[in-house]
Amino acid sequence: MYVGRFAPTPSGRLHLGSMLALVGSYLRARSCGGRFLLRVEDLDRARCADQNTSLILEEIALLGIRADAEPLIQSRHPERYEEALSALKSAGLTFYCDCTRASLKRAPCRCESRQEQLLSSPQALALRAHLPAVPSGFEDKLLGQVEIGDPYPYLTLRRSDKVISYNLACVFDDIKAQVSEVVRGQDLCYVTPRQIALIRALGGAVPAYVHLPVLLGPDGQKLSKQNHAVPALERGTPAQVLLTTLDLLGQETADLKEDMQPAAILERAASRFDLGRIPRAPLEVERRWL
Ligand SMILES: [Zn+2]
């Protein structure tokens, strides 16, 4: 059974780049006759306002997209990740670490060899995994073999402020939901080999991957919330946003019109969704979407 998902971080509303992942993952699931799930990755409470979660779910509904189950809101079940932490601890794959982003830039982490000293100190520590057998790359259904290079074996599981990391929560929830294929942006390719190693360490089945092209503004800058990309639905109607997204995904749009219902556009697009037509290289978008 095909199970796909869209998993936004509600640090803002959906920009055009998120639309690519949303529409791409939805159409892929529908065209495979599979299930489609929504998950809100809002464990970082400082970055994610509940108001954004409601707005994003409203935007998804306005676009005519329906999931096959209630959305999983990660912040409502923070305890569910303890199971994964215990399993990794029991497997001897975890260590405490007091490195900061700045200190890691100066020198590599040596915390594994000073665990006793670290645990006797009063300061807050991050919990990291030392992953066995991180592959150097992975097979992507759109990109072919993707090589990331020298495998880096460390992955943060829980930050020093006790927030469960994006990688642990994402991997654990994909395993629990039996997600069979992950469709998301190419900006996440770099961490995919480590996520694969983490899935294996947790005894899960590694899903297939489809990494969609990133969007660039006319200045060559990546479209992202960090770069203050505007909410797509502020710049177009749901139908206009869908047509633009389908164009970017290389799909046929000649017979689709802006006055059609979003659900009707999606139904037609799903019936002929073609993974092979999706571009692989970064895509430049018009200024109106920035
Ligand atoms: Zn360290």
Residues whose N, C-alpha, C, O or C-beta is under 5 A from the ligand:
A	BS01	ZN	C97 D98 C99 C109 R110 C111
